[in-house]
Amino acid sequence: MARRIPSAPELHRRAVATYVAAGGEESVQRVITAVQSLTKKLDQWYVRQLADLDVTAGEWAVVTSLAKAGEPLTPSQLADLTNVAPSSMTHRLDKLAERGLVERTPDDTNRTRIFVNLTEEGWQLFSLAIRSSDVVESDVLQDLSDEERGELARLLEVVIDRLDDIEA
């Protein structure tokens, strides 16, 4: 006889119960387990989306870093932002440049420095991915009102700020 696969809410309840049985506070474990589950499911969707766009997660990290910076960055800055070795960044930039998604330009004031920025094609890829993601992300949040989404975002930002305080 085939075993029934538990539903996501059932798996969540079991995980919380396990952590509580081990001494965790229930309200804390409910939040942390829910955030972990949400992150895992979204990550799985994003991996499929990047595969459809023919971009690796590492290449996507470069594209998003450049888009968010809004200005050209050096390869060293990109390596720091994406937590990779400079040699790995060189490889990523080579692949992205071959596809026409980024361009490297020399620094006029320092001939040994190179700046990297998104090309129009790179920006279009970024925009396409964001619009596609927004559809799925909106579906995930569709049962929340705009006010509830705002409150959820505010609460998560409080938690993120607290994590930054703990790490400091």
C-alpha positions in Angstrom: 0.0 0.0 0.0 1.4 3.4 -1.0 2.1 5.9 1.8 0.2 9.2 1.6 2.4 12.2 1.1 1.7 14.7 3.9 0.4 18.1 2.9 2.6 21.2 3.4 0.5 22.4 6.4 0.8 19.0 7.9 4.6 18.9 7.4 4.8 22.4 8.9 2.9 21.3 12.0 5.1 18.2 12.4 8.3 20.2 12.1 7.1 22.8 14.7 6.1 20.0 17.0 9.5 18.4 16.7 11.3 21.6 17.5 9.0 22.3 20.4 9.5 18.8 21.8 13.2 19.5 21.7 12.8 22.6 23.8 12.0 25.4 21.3 9.4 28.0 21.9 6.3 27.3 19.8 5.6 30.8 18.5 9.3 31.2 17.5 9.4 27.8 15.8 6.2 28.5 13.9 7.7 31.7 12.4 11.2 30.3 11.7 9.8 27.0 10.2 7.3 29.0 8.0 10.1 31.3 6.7 12.3 28.4 6.0 9.6 26.6 4.1 8.7 29.7 2.1 12.3 30.3 1.2 12.8 26.7 0.1 9.7 26.7 -2.1 10.6 30.1 -3.7 14.2 29.0 -4.2 12.9 25.9 -6.1 10.8 28.1 -8.3 13.6 30.6 -8.9 16.0 27.8 -9.9 13.5 26.7 -12.6 13.1 30.3 -13.7 16.8 30.8 -14.1 17.1 27.6 -16.0 14.4 28.8 -18.4 16.4 32.0 -18.8 19.6 30.0 -19.4 21.3 31.9 -16.5 23.1 30.3 -13.5 22.5 31.4 -10.0 26.0 32.9 -9.9 25.4 34.9 -13.1 22.0 36.1 -11.8 23.8 37.3 -8.7 26.0 39.5 -10.9 23.1 40.8 -13.0 21.0 41.7 -9.9 24.0 43.3 -8.1 24.6 45.5 -11.1 20.9 46.4 -11.5 20.6 47.3 -7.8 23.8 49.3 -7.8 22.5 51.5 -10.6 26.1 52.3 -11.5 29.1 50.4 -12.9 31.0 48.3 -10.4 34.5 46.8 -10.4 34.9 43.0 -10.6 36.3 43.1 -7.1 33.2 44.9 -5.8 31.0 42.3 -7.6 33.0 39.4 -6.1 32.5 40.9 -2.6 28.8 41.5 -3.2 28.2 37.9 -4.5 30.7 36.2 -2.1 32.9 34.6 -4.7 36.6 34.5 -5.4 37.8 37.0 -8.0 38.8 34.2 -10.4 35.2 32.9 -10.2 33.9 36.4 -10.9 36.2 36.7 -14.0 34.7 33.5 -15.4 31.1 34.7 -14.7 31.8 38.1 -16.3 33.4 36.3 -19.4 30.2 34.3 -19.8 27.9 37.2 -19.3 29.9 39.4 -21.7 29.9 36.6 -24.4 26.1 36.7 -24.2 26.1 40.5 -24.4 24.5 41.0 -20.9 27.4 43.0 -19.4 30.2 45.1 -20.7 33.6 46.0 -19.3 35.0 49.5 -19.7 38.3 50.8 -18.5 38.4 53.5 -15.8 39.5 56.8 -17.3 41.3 57.8 -14.1 43.0 54.4 -13.4 44.1 52.4 -16.4 44.4 49.2 -14.3 40.8 49.3 -13.1 37.8 48.0 -15.1 34.2 48.8 -14.6 31.3 46.4 -15.4 27.8 47.5 -16.2 24.7 45.9 -17.6 24.1 46.3 -21.3 20.6 47.0 -22.6 20.2 43.2 -23.2 21.3 42.6 -19.6 18.7 45.1 -18.3 16.0 43.5 -20.5 16.9 40.1 -19.0 16.7 41.5 -15.5 13.4 43.2 -16.2 11.9 40.0 -17.8 12.9 37.9 -14.9 11.5 40.4 -12.4 8.2 40.7 -14.2 7.9 36.8 -14.4 8.8 36.5 -10.7 6.3 39.1 -9.7 3.4 37.0 -11.2 4.3 34.0 -9.0 5.1 36.2 -6.0 1.8 38.0 -6.3 0.0 34.7 -6.5 1.7 33.5 -3.4 0.6 36.7 -1.6 -2.9 36.9 -3.2 -4.8 36.0 0.0 -3.3 39.0 1.9 -4.6 42.5 1.5 -2.3 45.3 0.6 -2.3 46.3 4.3 -1.5 42.8 5.4 1.4 42.6 2.9 2.7 45.8 4.2 2.5 44.6 7.8 4.2 41.3 6.9 7.0 43.1 5.2 7.4 45.5 8.1 7.6 42.6 10.6 10.1 40.7 8.5 12.2 43.8 8.2 12.2 44.1 12.0 13.5 40.5 12.2 16.2 41.2 9.5 17.3 44.3 11.4 17.6 42.2 14.5 19.7 39.6 12.7 22.0 42.4 11.5 22.3 43.6 15.2 23.2 40.1 16.4 25.8 39.6 13.6 27.5 42.9 14.4 
